[in-house]
């Protein structure tokens, strides 16, 4: 019985917290805030690549 109690305690103190974090991350994955951040990164990447390509053409 002690083994079961120890196993349950480990679940409650380690794995359950990880599960909550995982669920929270999944629920926020497509939030408007994250979508805006991804769009800003994509726009920045595009602008950077465009500037690089413009520099290559000027050479």
C-alpha positions as CSV (number, residue, x, y, z in Angstrom):
1,X,0.0,0.0,0.0
2,X,2.9,2.4,0.7
3,X,4.0,2.0,-2.9
4,X,0.6,3.1,-4.2
5,X,0.6,6.1,-1.8
6,X,4.1,7.1,-3.0
7,X,3.1,6.7,-6.6
8,X,0.0,8.8,-6.1
9,X,2.0,11.5,-4.3
10,X,4.4,11.6,-7.1
11,X,1.6,11.9,-9.6
12,X,0.0,14.8,-7.6
13,X,3.3,16.7,-7.1
14,X,5.0,16.1,-10.5
15,X,2.8,14.9,-13.3
16,X,-0.4,16.6,-12.5
17,X,1.4,20.0,-12.6
18,X,2.9,19.1,-16.0
19,X,-0.5,18.1,-17.3
20,X,-1.9,21.5,-16.2
21,X,0.9,23.3,-18.0
22,X,0.4,21.2,-21.1
23,X,-3.3,21.9,-21.2
24,X,-2.7,25.7,-20.6
25,X,-0.2,25.8,-23.4
26,X,-2.6,24.0,-25.8
27,X,-5.5,26.2,-24.9
28,X,-3.4,29.4,-25.6
29,X,-1.8,28.0,-28.8
30,X,-4.1,29.8,-31.2
31,X,-5.0,32.8,-29.0
32,X,-5.2,36.2,-30.7
33,X,-2.1,37.3,-28.9
34,X,0.0,34.4,-30.2
35,X,-1.4,34.9,-33.7
36,X,-0.4,38.5,-33.6
37,X,3.1,37.6,-32.4
38,X,3.5,35.0,-35.2
39,X,2.3,37.5,-37.7
40,X,4.8,40.1,-36.5
41,X,7.6,37.6,-36.7
42,X,6.6,36.6,-40.2
43,X,6.4,40.2,-41.3
44,X,9.9,40.9,-39.8
45,X,11.3,37.8,-41.5
46,X,9.8,39.0,-44.8
47,X,11.2,42.5,-44.4
48,X,14.6,41.2,-43.5
49,X,14.7,38.8,-46.5
50,X,13.5,41.5,-48.8
51,X,16.3,43.8,-47.6
52,X,18.8,41.0,-48.2
53,X,17.5,40.4,-51.7
54,X,17.6,44.1,-52.5
55,X,21.2,44.2,-51.3
56,X,22.1,41.2,-53.5
57,X,20.6,42.8,-56.6
58,X,22.5,46.0,-56.1
59,X,25.9,44.3,-56.2
